[in-house]
Amino acid sequence: MALPLLEPADLTRALGSATLAADPEGVQDACDAATSYVTAVMGQTFDLAVPAAVKRAAIVCAVRIYQVPMSPFGVVGGPSEVPMYSKGAFPDVDAMLLGFRQAFGLA
């Protein structure tokens, strides 16, 4: 049986402890979506232990997914000169998972 990549408590530590109490369904949805994305990128699941780099990539992905409704025009934050955007693809998460990919090819 595959281990879950991300639990709500992992995302709550990244977003702040009040987040889980205020929006438990949103936190769970972000965890599920991040797990689906990371698993699809890697092409594998883990049965014994989830590596720290994979968990970190899932947390980065989940935080962005959770903040999408709160980011008008896709702007998540950052200084006014260099805004950070929320997009459908996560190139930094993909880079974090380079060594863990099992399936390569064209879709």
URCOR-V594651 format. One record per residue. N is the residue number from 1. D_LAST is the distance of its C-alpha to the last C-alpha in Angstrom with 2 decimals. Layout:
n = [N:N]
d_last = [D_LAST:D_LAST]
This chain:
n = [1:2:3:4:5:6:7:8:9:10:11:12:13:14:15:16:17:18:19:20:21:22:23:24:25:26:27:28:29:30:31:32:33:34:35:36:37:38:39:40:41:42:43:44:45:46:47:48:49:50:51:52:53:54:55:56:57:58:59:60:61:62:63:64:65:66:67:68:69:70:71:72:73:74:75:76:77:78:79:80:81:82:83:84:85:86:87:88:89:90:91:92:93:94:95:96:97:98:99:100:101:102:103:104:105:106:107]
d_last = [26.81:24.37:26.05:25.19:23.84:26.00:29.24:30.97:33.62:31.18:30.12:33.77:34.88:32.55:33.58:37.20:39.07:39.98:36.40:36.02:39.37:38.67:35.18:34.24:31.74:29.91:29.82:28.49:25.79:24.69:24.75:22.65:20.01:19.96:19.79:16.76:14.95:16.17:15.48:11.79:11.63:13.86:12.66:16.41:19.63:23.15:26.17:29.01:28.57:26.00:26.18:27.74:24.97:22.42:25.03:25.72:22.11:22.09:25.43:24.36:21.42:23.81:26.53:24.43:23.21:26.86:28.20:26.03:28.73:31.38:29.85:30.85:28.68:26.28:28.98:29.26:32.14:33.46:36.33:36.96:36.19:32.70:31.12:28.09:25.43:23.27:19.80:16.76:15.03:17.06:16.88:20.00:18.75:15.64:18.28:20.48:17.95:17.17:19.45:18.26:14.59:14.32:10.79:9.22:6.55:3.76:0.00]
